[in-house]
């Protein structure tokens, strides 16, 4: 069965290029996907403050890393983690996807992404990130980790509400 790798978005730089965080997520997905037989890549993320949609920037980066354009389906509507998870799950259902679902994102963000996809009925597993955690200092890393504490139950509750309503 064909695996689907959902890549959660991050900021795009003012010049339209991928931020270091976005680049790490895409590179991890491409590295992991290279070990699979014909994976489907789903970069998700709408247009933010700068440049084109995050999904488009990721799609171009995937192609520059050797991923065929036909193996990429952009999901350009997700404006945050919850809407990206909801839209990606809906996209996979529309495509009739029955294979494994994998989530590619930053370490601090992975528990929330996996939980949201699972609440939406997608038995998601993580894409190993590997490499360095980035150039941020320890304070910045803890800021992002602690930010997830209230976001996880809040988004999980909203995802469950959406699922119960049949969306």
N, C-alpha and C positions, 0 to 999 in steps of 0.2 A: 504494500500500500504506500502511496505517495505521502510523504511527510510535508506538513505545512509549517513554515518558520515565520512567526509573526515578530516583526521588529518594531519595538515601540520607539516613537520619535523622541527627539530632544531638539534643542535650539539650533537654528540655522543662523550663521553669522551675517552681519550687514552686507557682505559682498556676495551672499547667496551660497557660500560653501558650508560644508558640514562643520559643526562645532567638534571639539575633541571627543566629547561624550557621544555624540551621534556617530562619529567615525568609529569609535571603539565598538559600539553596538552592531554596526553593519559589518565590520571586519570579523567580529566573533561569529555572526550568523553565516557569513560567507565561508569562513574556515570550517565551521561545523557542517554546513551544508555540502561542502566538497567531499565529505566522507559518506554522504547518502546517495542513493540512486534517485536522481531526478526530483529534488525537493522543489516545493512551491514556496516562493518568498513573498511575504505580505508585509511590505513596509507601510506603517500607519502613522498618520500625522498630517494635520491641516497646515495651511499657511499661517505662520506666526507673525511676529513683529517685522521680520526681515525676509527677503527673498521668496523663492517659490515654496510650495508645500513641502513639509518635512519628508513626506512619502516620495515626492519626486526627487529630492536631493539624494535620498537613500537609494532610490532606483538607479539613478545615474552612477552612484558610487558602487553599487553591486555590479553593474555592467562593466565598470572600469576594473573590477576585480575578477572579471571573467565569467560572471553569471549571465546566461543568455536572457535576452529581453522577454522571451516567451515563457520563462520560468518565474516571472515577476508579475504580481497583480497588486497595483497600488490601491491603498485605502486612504484617500485624501480628506476624509471628513472629521477624523478624531481630533478634538481640541484639547483633550486631557486624557489621563490614563483610563478613566471609566468609559468615556465615549469611544476611545480607541478599541478597548476590549469588546464593548457591545457591537461596534461596527464590524470588527474583524470576525467575531463569532457569527454575525448575520451574513457576512460575505461568504464564509466557509459553508454555511448552511445552504445559501443560494447556489454555490458551486457543487453541492452534493458531496462535499469532502467527507470521507470516512476514515482517513488515515490518521496517524499521530499528529499532534499539534505541539509545537515547541515555541517557547517565548524567549526572545533575545532582548535583553535590556541590561541596565547596570545592576550590580549586586544588591545595592540597597533597595532597588525598585522591584526586584524579582518576586519576592513573596506576594506583594499586592497584585502584580500582573497574573501570576499563576492562580491565585485565589479567584480573581475576577473571571478569568477564562473558565475555571472549573465550575463556578457558580452558574455560568452561562451554558454549561453542558459540554464544554470542551475539556477532555482529559489531558490538560497541558503538562508538559515537562519542561525543565529549563535547558537552555543552550548554555554550555559551559563558557564563561567569559574569559578566563585565563588572563595572562598578562598583568600589567600594573593597574592599580585602581585609579590612576590619573595623577596629575601634578598638584591636586588640591592638598591643602594642609589638613591636619587632623580635625581642626575645628569645622572646616567646611564639610568634611566627610560626615562628622557627627550631626551637623545641621541637617543634612539630607536624610540620614538614618532616623533621626528623631521626628522629622516631618512626616515620616511614614506611619508613626504610631497612631495618630488620630485618623489618618487617611485610610488605613486598611479597614477598620470596622465601618466607617462612613461609606466608603465606596462599595464594600461588600453588601451592606444593607440596601443601597440603591440598586445594585446589580440584581439582588434577589427580588426586589420589588419589580424591576423590569421583566425579569424572567417569569414571575408569577402573573404578570399582566399579559404575557405572551408576546413580548417584543423581541 
